[in-house]
């Protein structure tokens, strides 16, 4: 129990710090950016891969405010969908993962047209499974999930304000159904963004 309380306190501190930075960004001279991205979610769990395959579709939108040369606060909404067959019964199963995350990232301008970034923040989401598998029996079920995401990427600016984002994010998240569902994994892909 003490470990749970410590993890909750750490999460609260991260969320408070991120919200403080975002609030500060709203009142400062901030350069904003917005992105829409798509790609692949590659699950870490072998059980997840056995049921839903080695890759699932992944889509997200993100807004970030740069309030210091090397510091951005960001907010992201992410959606992943996977189809598969339950083990033992071969019944169809669907899995939806919806996440919101926020945090801080550090952008480094290499050239006028090239930027790399690293970031970290907590995720808050829901995992929904609809199937007849060993996870939920013969019902649909939705569970909340708290985790974290480590972000990395490269932005290629091709106009004054437009850029292409190539990214690789690692997300850690689990949910407790009849069995633990480990929905951690790597998200890779590309998107398009604009600064304003």
C-alpha positions in Angstrom: 0.0 0.0 0.0 2.8 2.4 0.8 4.2 1.9 -2.7 0.8 2.8 -4.3 0.6 6.0 -2.2 4.2 6.9 -3.3 3.4 6.3 -7.0 0.2 8.4 -6.7 2.1 11.2 -5.0 4.7 11.2 -7.8 2.0 11.2 -10.4 0.3 14.2 -8.6 3.5 16.1 -8.6 4.2 15.5 -12.3 0.7 16.5 -13.2 0.9 19.7 -11.0 4.3 20.6 -12.5 3.0 20.1 -16.0 -0.2 22.1 -15.4 1.8 24.9 -13.8 4.1 25.0 -16.9 1.1 25.0 -19.3 -0.6 27.8 -17.2 2.6 29.8 -17.2 2.8 29.3 -21.0 -0.6 30.8 -21.4 0.5 34.0 -19.8 3.9 34.4 -21.4 5.2 35.1 -24.9 4.8 31.6 -26.2 5.3 30.0 -29.6 2.6 27.3 -30.1 2.6 24.3 -32.3 -0.1 21.8 -33.2 0.4 18.3 -34.8 -1.7 15.5 -36.2 0.2 12.2 -36.3 -0.4 8.6 -37.3 1.6 5.4 -37.1 1.9 2.0 -35.6 1.7 0.8 -32.1 4.0 -2.1 -31.4 3.0 -3.9 -28.2 5.6 -5.1 -25.7 3.5 -8.0 -24.2 3.7 -11.3 -26.0 0.2 -12.2 -24.9 -1.1 -8.9 -26.5 0.8 -9.8 -29.7 -0.6 -13.4 -29.7 -4.2 -12.0 -29.5 -4.1 -8.7 -31.4 -1.1 -9.1 -33.7 2.3 -7.4 -33.7 1.1 -4.0 -34.9 -2.0 -1.9 -34.3 -3.0 1.5 -35.8 -2.3 4.6 -33.8 -3.5 8.2 -34.2 -3.0 11.3 -32.1 -3.2 15.1 -31.9 -0.9 17.3 -29.9 -0.6 20.9 -28.9 2.5 22.3 -27.3 3.7 25.7 -26.1 7.4 26.7 -26.1 7.9 29.1 -23.2 11.7 28.8 -23.0 14.3 28.1 -25.6 14.7 24.5 -24.4 11.4 23.8 -22.8 7.9 23.0 -24.1 4.7 22.0 -22.3 2.5 19.6 -24.3 -0.9 18.0 -24.2 -1.7 14.9 -26.4 -4.8 12.8 -27.1 -4.0 9.3 -28.5 -6.2 6.5 -30.0 -5.2 3.0 -30.9 -7.4 0.2 -32.2 -6.6 -3.5 -32.6 -8.6 -6.6 -33.8 -7.8 -10.2 -33.1 -9.0 -13.6 -31.9 -9.3 -14.7 -28.3 -7.0 -17.5 -27.3 -8.6 -20.9 -27.0 -12.0 -19.9 -28.4 -11.0 -18.1 -31.6 -13.8 -15.5 -31.1 -13.2 -12.1 -32.6 -12.0 -9.5 -30.1 -11.5 -5.7 -30.4 -9.4 -3.5 -28.2 -9.5 0.3 -28.0 -7.0 2.4 -26.1 -7.7 6.1 -25.6 -5.0 8.1 -23.8 -4.5 11.7 -22.8 -1.0 12.8 -21.7 0.7 15.9 -20.8 4.3 16.8 -19.9 7.4 18.6 -20.8 9.8 18.2 -23.7 13.1 19.8 -24.7 13.4 20.9 -28.3 16.9 21.3 -29.8 17.3 23.3 -33.0 20.0 21.7 -35.1 19.4 23.8 -38.2 16.7 26.3 -39.2 14.8 23.5 -40.8 15.7 20.7 -38.3 14.7 20.2 -34.7 15.0 17.1 -32.4 13.1 16.7 -29.1 12.8 14.5 -26.0 10.0 14.5 -23.5 8.4 12.8 -20.6 4.9 12.9 -18.9 2.1 10.9 -17.3 -0.7 9.3 -19.3 -4.3 8.9 -18.2 -6.5 6.7 -20.3 -9.0 3.9 -20.8 -8.6 0.4 -22.3 -11.8 -1.2 -23.6 -12.0 -4.9 -24.6 -15.0 -6.3 -26.4 -14.7 -10.1 -26.8 -15.2 -13.6 -25.5 -11.7 -14.1 -24.4 -9.9 -15.1 -21.2 -9.6 -11.4 -20.2 -13.3 -10.6 -19.8 -15.3 -13.8 -20.3 -18.2 -13.1 -22.6 -18.6 -9.4 -21.9 -17.3 -6.0 -22.8 -15.3 -4.2 -20.2 -13.5 -0.8 -19.8 -10.8 0.0 -17.3 -8.9 3.1 -16.6 -5.1 3.2 -16.8 -2.4 5.5 -15.5 1.1 5.3 -16.9 3.8 7.4 -18.6 5.1 8.2 -22.0 8.7 9.0 -23.1 8.7 11.0 -26.3 11.3 11.5 -29.0 11.2 12.8 -32.5 12.6 14.9 -35.3 10.8 17.9 -36.9 11.7 18.8 -40.5 10.4 22.4 -41.4 9.6 22.7 -45.1 7.9 26.1 -44.9 8.1 29.0 -42.5 5.6 27.5 -40.1 4.9 23.9 -41.4 6.8 20.8 -40.5 6.9 17.0 -40.7 7.3 15.2 -37.4 8.9 11.7 -37.3 8.5 10.2 -33.9 9.2 7.2 -31.6 7.3 7.2 -28.3 7.4 4.6 -25.6 4.2 4.3 -23.5 3.9 2.3 -20.3 0.3 1.4 -19.2 -1.5 -1.6 -17.7 -5.0 -2.3 -16.7 -6.5 -4.9 -14.3 -9.2 -7.0 -16.1 -9.7 -10.6 -15.0 -6.0 -10.7 -15.9 -3.5 -7.8 -16.1 -3.5 -6.3 -19.6 -0.2 -4.9 -20.5 -0.8 -2.3 -23.2 2.8 -0.9 -23.1 4.7 -0.5 -26.2 6.4 1.6 -28.9 4.5 4.1 -31.0 6.3 5.1 -34.2 5.1 7.1 -37.2 4.9 10.5 -38.7 2.7 13.6 -38.8 2.3 17.1 -39.9 2.4 20.2 -37.8 2.2 24.0 -37.8 3.6 26.7 -35.5 1.6 29.8 -34.6 
